[in-house]
Amino acid sequence: MITELRTLIAIARHGTFRAAGDRVGLTQAAVSGHMHRLEETLGFTLFDRTGRSATLNAAGLRTLARAEALVAGFDALGEPTRDEEWAKPLEIGAISSVQATILTRALVPFRQRFANCRVNLSPGVSLRLMDRVEAGELDLAILIRPAFEPPRELEWVPLACENYVLLIAQGVVGDDWRAVLSEQPFIRYNRSSFGGRQVERFLRDSSLALQEWIEVDDIQAMLSMVESGLGVAVVPLTETILPLPPSVRAIPLGPEPIHREIGALYNKVKHSTAVAGFIECLQGAGVDLNLPASGPQPVCDLKGKL
């Protein structure tokens, strides 16, 4: 019943079944199922239901307080009993585009559950972060999924999907991404990163003649360069650059656009309670970002993997 109790707490915190489901990675129907199962087990109703709305009744409010205590006690079962056991910090690596979004959102509940655990954050490109997880230098890393399978001892947890788009200044005429790329100065996503390699393969397969003049490893910097009229860029539509400034617009790539999957990588054989707890917090912090377009848009299939 711990899962159902967590869902009850999420409903109380976020106000509705739909909002709770969005935060814990469940459909609205699954949330409703959890609540019906909990009510059947307890033998009384928890909500006053009117149409599509549901409000905690008096019994529900009493149960909520007890549920919070039970879940807190359950979470504490795996925690060290002495502060000294937290002497070793949790070593986390993360690409720059997730540090202010997915990572920060995950740290909020993690801090509440593991208040005594210190965290060291290491930035880096995906390939280097994966190597450091494999070497045991990092407990886990948030990075772009590589085109190849990670080492067998490492576990991949998908968190978010981001489509690539062509960023252009508002003054640039045209919506044909091929024509714009051929005619405008090109700001390239650095090829030392997994994302940059994705773009490289896509452009090579598209057989385009590009006017390359600069290669950059920072997505925010690339957006600023486009905004300043220095050229156009193919970048992932990541949270850190949304909403786009009024002076920049995004053109979908097609007919077979590309996307990148963001996820967490950790050693599935050697991991601590803190790592497991942080993975759970990350799973509630992920998001899918997809640019609306008339053509087909690929979406990472994250359902059932969390």
N, C-alpha and C positions, 0 to 999 in steps of 0.2 A: 503493500500500500504506500510505500515511500514515494513512488512515482506519482500516484494520484494526489498525495498530500502536497508535493511540489507544484503540481498543476493548480490545486486550490489556492496556494499562496500566490502563484503567478496571476491568477484571475483577480485576487484581491488587490494586488499591486498595480495591475495594468488596466483594470476597469471592466474589460469585456472578455468573452471567450475568444474572440478573434484576435485581440491584442495579446492576450496571454499565449495563444498558439504561435503567433509571430515571434515572440521572444524565446519560447522553449523549443521551437522547431516542430510544431504539431499543426495539423489542420484543425479547423473549428470543429469538425465532426469528431476528431479524436479527443479533443478537449471535452466535448459533451459526453463522450463515452467514458472518459475518466471519472467525470462527476457522477454519472448515473451508477457506475460501479462502486464508487465510494459511498453514495447514498444507500445503495442496496446492502453494503457491508455494515454500515452504521445503523441502519434501520429507521432512519428519518431523513427528511429533506433538508437541504442546505440553502436552497434558493427559493425566493418568491419569483415565479416565472410569469411574465405578462407578455404575450406575443413573442417577439424575438429577444426581449430583454430579460435579464435574470439578475436579481439582487440578493445578496446574502441576507438570510433571515436571522433571527436571534440565535437559533441553534447553529447556524452557519458561522456566525461571529464567534461563538464559544469554541466551535471546532477549529476555526482558524487559529486562535491563540494556542490551542493545544498542538495543532499541526506544526506551527512554527517552532515550538519547543521540541517536538519529536524529531523534526528534520534537522534542527541544529544539533541535537544529541547524536543522531545518526551520522552526520557529517564529522562529528568530533571523534567517532570511533577510530578512524584511521590517522588522527593527528597525533604527533608526539606529545608526550605528557610533560616534557621538560623543555624549557626554552633553549637549552644547550643543543637539542637535537635539530634546531633550525640554524645552527651556526653556519652551515654551508648554504649560500644563496642559491636561488633558482636561476640558472643561466638560460636566458631566452635570447634568441636571435630573431631579427625581423627586417624585412625590406622596408625602405623608407615610406612607401605609399600606404602602409597599413599601421604605422606607429601611432598616428593621431586618430585612427578610426577603429578598426577591429581590435587592435591590441589594447587601446585605451578603454573601450567598452568592456573588454574581458577583465581588465584589472580591477574594475569597480566591484563586481561580486567576488572576485578572488581575494581582494583585500578584506572583505567582510568575513569570508570563510577561513582565511589563513592569515590572520592579523600579524602573527609572529614571523612569517616567512619573508625574508628579504629577497629582492629581485635585482639581478644585473641584466641590463639590456644592451645587446651588441647589434649595431647596424651592419649591413653588408648586402652584397648581391646574392641571388639565390644559390648559385653554384658553390660559392664559398661557404654559405651557411649550411648547405647540405653536407659538405665535407666536414665541417666542424661538429655537426650532430653525429656523423658516423665515427669521428675520432673521439667522441666522448667529451669534447670541449664545451658543447652546449647540451642542455637537457632537452630542449625542443627549439624549433625555428618555424617562423611563419614566412612562407616564400611562394614563388610561382612553381606550379607543378612542372617538372622537367618532361621533355619529350620521351625520355627513357625511364624505365622502371628503377626506383630507388633500390639500394641494397636490401636484401631480404630481411635483415634484422630491424629495418626501419619501417614504421607504420605511417601511412598517409591519411590525414583526416581533412576532407574538403570543407571549405568555409564559405567561399564566395566565387562568383563568376563575373568576369568583366569583358565586354566586347571591345574590340579595337575599332577606332573611328579615325577619320581624317579631320584634323583640326585646321581650320583656315580663318583668316581675318574676314570680318564682315564685308570689307571692300573688295574681296576677291570674287570675281564673277564666275558663276557656273556651279552645277551640282553633280557633274560627272567626275567622280573621284579619279578616274584614269587620266582624263584631260588635265585636271588641276595638278596632279602629281607630275605630269610631264612638262607643264608650263611654268610651275613655280619653284623657287629655291626650296630644297628639301632639307629639313632638320631631322637627322636620323637618330632613332633610339639606339643607344650604345649596344653593340653586338657582343659585349662581354657578359651580358645578362641573358637569362632565359627568354625574357620578353623581347629583347632586341633581336635574338636569333629567330623568334617566331616571325617578327616583322620582316627580317631578311629573307626567310624562306618564302613568305607570302609574296613579296615584291619580285623575287627571282622567278617564281612560278607565273607571275603576271606579265613577265617580259617587258617591263617598263624602262624607258630611258630617263634617268633621274638627273636633276641638277643639284647634286649633293655639294654641301659646303661646310657642314658642321655635324659632329656626332656628340650626343649628350646622354648622360646617364641618369638624369633627374627629370621626372615627368612634369613637375611643377615649373621647372626652369624652361622646359620645352613649350609649355602653355604661355609663359611670359614672353618668349621669343616670338611665338605666333601672334600674340596680342600686339607686339611692337612692330609687326609687319616684316619680320626677318625671314619669313618662309612659312611652309606648311609642314605638318608632322603627323605621323601615324602613331597613335598612343592608345593605351587601354583607358576606357572611360571609368576611371577609378574615383572613389568618393572624395579624395583629397582635392580634386579639381572641379567638383560640382558644388553649386551650379556654375556653369561656364559664364565668364564675363560677357556682357552684352556685345562687346566688340569681336567676339569669337563665336563661330558656329561649327557644328560637327556634321560631317557627311558620312553616312553609313557606307561600309565597304561591301561589295557584292560582286557577283551573285553568291559567292561562297565566302563570307566574311570569317574572320578568325576571332578567337577569344582566348583568355587566359584564366586558368583556375588557380585561385589562392587557397592554400591549405597549411596545415601544421604537420611537421615531420618530427617524429620522436622515436627513441629506441623502445620497441615493444617488449623487449626482454628485460632491460634494465631501466625502470622508471619508478619514481617515488610517488607517494600519495599526493604530493604537491603538484607534480606533473599531471597526474590523472585529474586532479581538481581543476587545473588551469585549462586542460583540454575541454572539460565540460563547460567552463566559462566561455571559451572561444566559440564553442558550438552555438551558444546563444547570442553571439556577437556578429555572426556572418551575415552576408546580404548578397542578393543577385542584382547586378546593375546591367540593364539592357536598354539600348537606345531605340525608341520606337522608329519604325521604318516601314516602307511599303514592301520591301523584299524580305526574304526569310532571315531570321536572326538566330544564330546558334545560342543555346543556353546550356550551361553545364548541368548535368543531371545530378543534383546534390541530394534529392530525396532518397531516403532509405540508407544513406551512407553515414548520416550523423549519428 
